[in-house]
Amino acid sequence: MNQQHRLQALSSFLKAQRAKILPQQVGLIVGIRRRTPGLRREEVAQLAGVSTTWYTWLEQGRDIQVSASVLENIASALLLTPDERKYLFSLALDKSASIVPLSEELPSITPALYKILQQLQYCPTIISDRHCHIVGWNDAAKHVFLDFESIPEPGRNMIRLLFSRKEFRRLAVNWDDFVGGFLAIFRAYYGQYVDDEWYEQFIAEMSELYPDFYHLWEQSKVSSAPEVVIEFRHAKAGKMLFDLTSLQVQGNTDLRCSIYTPLEDSATEVKLRALMERSKEIGLEL
């Protein structure tokens, strides 16, 4: 990400976060002539202990000097989560993880990780890299989502598939939450690897191809491990409820496991077992 793109990303993030906060959340009185959604710039500046002019320049994406202590104050004023704070610091201080270029070939998973993947028999699980390219999945994931093996390897990007494949749009009832979880992870990577130009190119391409991607991306959600309940309407199994848990795999490849655990006190696991058994029976008949 070059300097201009980094500052633009910082500007968009600050505006989005400011718009989410109600004045009463930070102890301010709501005036009758308020037109701006969320906080005004001068209110953020007041809460952070900086001048309105300086904060305005920061939010406009100007190249100005920023200290860690002032960023701490801004993070507090905007009620940022730890992940959002980390994202703010990465952009404002131009702190990027040292980039080990990803190979053109998708990284392979270790035998130990493969065994864990298979042991999660009735928990659909997807393993992806820092670009959200899918590098592994289990049989349950194939039955709930789609057969990733049928997709050419370069096209196995989870973010792209969410917007390009109708199967995903039909599957997720709360589609915005479903996609939002992945985009929150993707933005966390984006902030962590601010010098990786691949992200800027990918975001520009997706924004041009899919207007709803741009809309959701501009909400600036950041989370390294979102936990949400996802409701699916499966074509063969009907209503299915899953808890999404995202786990980062330690190591040089920066892999992540996205695990969908059947919600307790629901019929989801029973339906998934039946779905997978029927598939085996059909395979045996063939």
C-alpha positions as CSV (number, residue, x, y, z in Angstrom):
1,M,0.0,0.0,0.0
2,N,1.6,3.3,-1.0
3,Q,1.5,6.5,1.1
4,Q,-1.6,7.9,-0.6
5,H,-3.6,4.7,-0.3
6,R,-2.6,4.3,3.3
7,L,-3.7,7.9,4.2
8,Q,-7.0,7.4,2.3
9,A,-7.6,4.2,4.2
10,L,-6.9,6.1,7.5
11,S,-9.3,8.9,6.5
12,S,-12.2,6.5,5.6
13,F,-11.7,4.5,8.8
14,L,-11.8,7.6,11.1
15,K,-14.9,8.9,9.3
16,A,-16.7,5.6,9.6
17,Q,-15.8,5.2,13.3
18,R,-16.9,8.7,14.1
19,A,-20.2,8.2,12.4
20,K,-21.0,5.1,14.6
21,I,-20.8,6.9,18.0
22,L,-23.8,8.6,19.6
23,P,-22.9,11.7,21.6
24,Q,-24.5,10.3,24.7
25,Q,-22.1,7.3,24.6
26,V,-19.2,9.6,25.4
27,G,-21.1,11.9,27.8
28,L,-22.0,14.7,25.3
29,I,-25.3,16.5,25.2
30,V,-27.3,16.0,22.1
31,G,-28.2,19.4,20.5
32,I,-31.4,20.0,18.6
33,R,-29.6,21.2,15.5
34,R,-27.4,18.2,15.1
35,R,-27.2,17.1,11.5
36,T,-24.0,15.0,11.4
37,P,-24.5,11.3,12.1
38,G,-22.4,10.3,15.1
39,L,-19.9,12.7,16.5
40,R,-18.7,15.9,14.9
41,R,-15.0,16.4,14.2
42,E,-14.6,19.1,16.8
43,E,-16.2,16.7,19.4
44,V,-13.6,14.0,18.7
45,A,-10.9,16.6,18.9
46,Q,-12.2,17.8,22.2
47,L,-12.4,14.3,23.6
48,A,-8.9,13.5,22.4
49,G,-7.3,16.7,23.6
50,V,-6.1,17.9,20.2
51,S,-7.1,20.9,18.1
52,T,-10.0,20.7,15.7
53,T,-7.7,21.8,12.9
54,W,-5.2,19.1,13.5
55,Y,-7.8,16.3,13.8
56,T,-9.5,17.6,10.6
57,W,-6.2,17.3,8.8
58,L,-5.7,13.8,10.1
59,E,-9.2,12.7,9.1
60,Q,-8.7,14.3,5.7
61,G,-5.7,12.0,5.1
62,R,-3.0,14.7,5.2
63,D,0.5,13.7,5.7
64,I,1.1,15.1,9.2
65,Q,3.2,14.0,12.2
66,V,1.3,11.7,14.6
67,S,2.5,10.4,18.0
68,A,1.5,7.1,19.7
69,S,0.1,9.0,22.7
70,V,-2.2,11.1,20.6
71,L,-3.4,8.0,18.8
72,E,-4.2,6.5,22.1
73,N,-6.4,9.5,22.9
74,I,-8.1,9.3,19.6
75,A,-8.7,5.5,20.0
76,S,-10.3,6.2,23.4
77,A,-12.5,9.0,22.0
78,L,-13.7,6.8,19.2
79,L,-14.3,3.8,21.6
80,L,-12.2,1.5,19.4
81,T,-11.9,-2.2,20.1
82,P,-8.3,-3.6,20.5
83,D,-8.4,-4.8,16.9
84,E,-9.6,-1.4,15.6
85,R,-6.9,0.3,17.7
86,K,-4.3,-1.9,16.2
87,Y,-5.6,-1.1,12.7
88,L,-5.5,2.7,13.5
89,F,-1.9,2.5,14.6
90,S,-0.8,0.4,11.6
91,L,-2.2,3.1,9.2
92,A,-1.4,6.2,11.1
93,L,2.2,5.2,12.0
94,D,2.8,3.2,8.8
95,K,3.7,0.2,10.9
96,S,3.5,-3.0,8.8
97,A,4.4,-6.5,9.5
98,S,7.5,-7.6,7.6
99,I,6.2,-9.0,4.5
100,V,7.2,-12.5,3.3
101,P,5.8,-12.6,-0.2
102,L,3.2,-15.3,-0.7
103,S,4.1,-17.9,-3.2
104,E,2.1,-18.0,-6.4
105,E,1.2,-21.5,-5.3
106,L,-1.1,-21.7,-2.4
107,P,0.6,-22.9,0.8
108,S,0.1,-26.5,1.8
109,I,-1.1,-27.4,5.3
110,T,0.9,-29.5,7.6
111,P,-0.1,-33.2,8.3
112,A,-1.0,-32.2,11.9
113,L,-3.3,-29.4,10.7
114,Y,-4.8,-31.7,8.1
115,K,-5.6,-34.3,10.8
116,I,-7.3,-31.6,13.0
117,L,-9.3,-30.5,9.9
118,Q,-10.6,-34.1,9.4
119,Q,-11.3,-34.6,13.1
120,L,-13.8,-31.7,12.9
121,Q,-16.1,-34.1,11.2
122,Y,-19.4,-32.3,11.7
123,C,-18.0,-28.8,12.0
124,P,-17.6,-27.3,8.5
125,T,-14.1,-25.8,8.5
126,I,-12.2,-23.7,6.0
127,I,-8.5,-22.9,6.1
128,S,-7.3,-19.7,4.4
129,D,-4.2,-17.6,4.0
130,R,-3.7,-13.9,4.7
131,H,-5.2,-13.0,1.3
132,C,-8.3,-15.2,2.2
133,H,-7.3,-17.7,-0.4
134,I,-8.7,-21.1,0.5
135,V,-6.0,-23.7,1.1
136,G,-8.0,-26.5,2.8
137,W,-11.4,-27.6,3.8
138,N,-13.1,-30.7,5.3
139,D,-15.9,-32.8,4.0
140,A,-18.5,-31.0,6.1
141,A,-17.6,-27.7,4.5
142,K,-18.0,-29.2,1.0
143,H,-21.6,-30.3,1.9
144,V,-22.7,-27.1,3.5
145,F,-21.0,-24.6,1.2
146,L,-19.8,-25.9,-2.2
147,D,-17.3,-28.3,-3.6
148,F,-14.2,-26.1,-3.6
149,E,-12.3,-28.8,-5.5
150,S,-14.5,-27.9,-8.5
151,I,-13.2,-24.3,-8.5
152,P,-9.8,-23.7,-10.2
153,E,-7.2,-23.0,-7.6
154,P,-6.6,-19.3,-8.5
155,G,-10.4,-18.6,-8.0
156,R,-10.5,-20.1,-4.5
157,N,-10.6,-16.7,-2.7
158,M,-13.2,-16.7,0.0
159,I,-14.0,-13.0,-0.4
160,R,-14.5,-13.2,-4.1
161,L,-16.6,-16.4,-3.8
162,L,-18.9,-14.7,-1.3
163,F,-19.9,-12.1,-3.8
164,S,-19.6,-14.1,-7.1
165,R,-21.3,-17.4,-6.3
166,K,-25.0,-17.5,-6.0
167,E,-24.8,-20.5,-3.7
168,F,-23.5,-18.3,-0.9
169,R,-26.1,-15.6,-1.4
170,R,-28.9,-18.2,-1.3
171,L,-27.3,-20.0,1.7
172,A,-26.9,-17.2,4.3
173,V,-30.0,-15.7,5.8
174,N,-28.1,-13.0,7.6
175,W,-25.8,-12.5,4.6
176,D,-24.5,-9.1,5.7
177,D,-23.3,-10.6,9.0
178,F,-21.9,-13.6,7.2
179,V,-19.9,-11.5,4.8
180,G,-19.2,-8.8,7.4
181,G,-17.3,-11.3,9.5
182,F,-15.0,-12.3,6.7
183,L,-14.5,-8.6,5.7
184,A,-13.6,-7.7,9.3
185,I,-10.9,-10.3,9.2
186,F,-9.8,-9.2,5.8
187,R,-9.5,-5.6,7.0
188,A,-7.4,-6.7,10.0
189,Y,-5.0,-8.3,7.5
190,Y,-5.1,-5.2,5.3
191,G,-3.9,-3.1,8.3
192,Q,-1.3,-5.6,9.4
193,Y,0.3,-5.8,5.9
194,V,-0.1,-2.2,4.8
195,D,2.9,-2.5,2.4
196,D,1.4,-5.5,0.5
197,E,0.1,-3.9,-2.7
198,W,-2.0,-7.0,-3.5
199,Y,-4.7,-5.7,-1.1
200,E,-5.2,-2.4,-2.8
201,Q,-5.5,-4.0,-6.2
202,F,-7.9,-6.7,-5.0
203,I,-10.1,-4.1,-3.2
204,A,-10.2,-1.9,-6.3
205,E,-11.2,-4.8,-8.5
206,M,-13.9,-6.0,-6.1
207,S,-15.3,-2.5,-5.6
208,E,-15.7,-2.1,-9.4
209,L,-17.2,-5.6,-9.9
210,Y,-19.5,-5.7,-6.9
211,P,-21.2,-2.5,-5.5
212,D,-22.4,-4.3,-2.4
213,F,-18.7,-5.2,-1.6
214,Y,-17.9,-1.5,-1.7
215,H,-20.8,-0.7,0.6
216,L,-19.9,-3.3,3.2
217,W,-16.2,-2.5,2.9
218,E,-16.8,1.2,3.7
219,Q,-18.4,0.2,7.0
220,S,-14.8,-0.3,8.2
221,K,-15.4,-3.2,10.5
222,V,-12.2,-4.7,11.9
223,S,-11.8,-7.9,13.9
224,S,-9.0,-10.5,14.0
225,A,-11.5,-13.2,15.3
226,P,-15.2,-12.3,15.0
227,E,-17.6,-14.7,16.7
228,V,-21.1,-14.6,15.2
229,V,-24.1,-16.9,14.9
230,I,-24.9,-17.7,11.2
231,E,-28.2,-18.9,10.0
232,F,-28.2,-20.9,6.7
233,R,-31.1,-22.0,4.6
234,H,-29.6,-25.1,3.0
235,A,-31.2,-26.3,-0.2
236,K,-31.2,-29.9,1.0
237,A,-31.1,-29.7,4.8
238,G,-33.2,-26.6,5.5
239,K,-32.5,-24.3,8.4
240,M,-29.0,-24.7,9.9
241,L,-27.5,-22.6,12.7
242,F,-23.7,-22.3,13.3
243,D,-21.4,-20.5,15.6
244,L,-18.5,-19.1,13.6
245,T,-15.1,-19.2,15.4
246,S,-12.0,-17.9,13.7
247,L,-8.6,-19.2,14.9
248,Q,-5.2,-18.0,13.6
249,V,-2.6,-20.8,13.1
250,Q,0.8,-19.9,14.4
251,G,3.6,-20.1,11.9
252,N,5.2,-18.4,8.9
253,T,2.3,-19.0,6.5
254,D,-0.3,-16.9,8.6
255,L,-3.1,-19.4,8.1
256,R,-6.5,-19.2,9.6
257,C,-9.2,-21.8,10.5
258,S,-12.8,-20.7,10.2
259,I,-14.8,-23.2,12.1
260,Y,-18.6,-23.5,11.9
261,T,-19.9,-25.3,15.0
262,P,-23.5,-26.5,15.0
263,L,-25.4,-24.5,17.5
264,E,-26.4,-26.4,20.6
265,D,-30.1,-27.1,21.1
266,S,-30.6,-27.0,17.4
267,A,-31.1,-29.8,14.9
268,T,-28.2,-28.6,12.8
269,E,-25.7,-31.4,13.5
270,V,-28.4,-34.1,13.0
271,K,-29.2,-32.5,9.6
272,L,-25.6,-32.3,8.6
273,R,-25.0,-35.9,9.6
274,A,-28.0,-37.0,7.5
275,L,-26.8,-34.9,4.6
276,M,-23.4,-36.4,4.6
277,E,-24.7,-40.0,5.0
278,R,-27.1,-39.5,2.0
279,S,-24.1,-38.3,-0.1
280,K,-22.1,-41.4,0.8
281,E,-25.0,-43.7,-0.1
282,I,-25.4,-42.0,-3.5
283,G,-21.7,-42.3,-4.1
284,L,-21.8,-46.1,-3.3
285,E,-24.8,-46.6,-5.6
286,L,-22.8,-44.9,-8.4
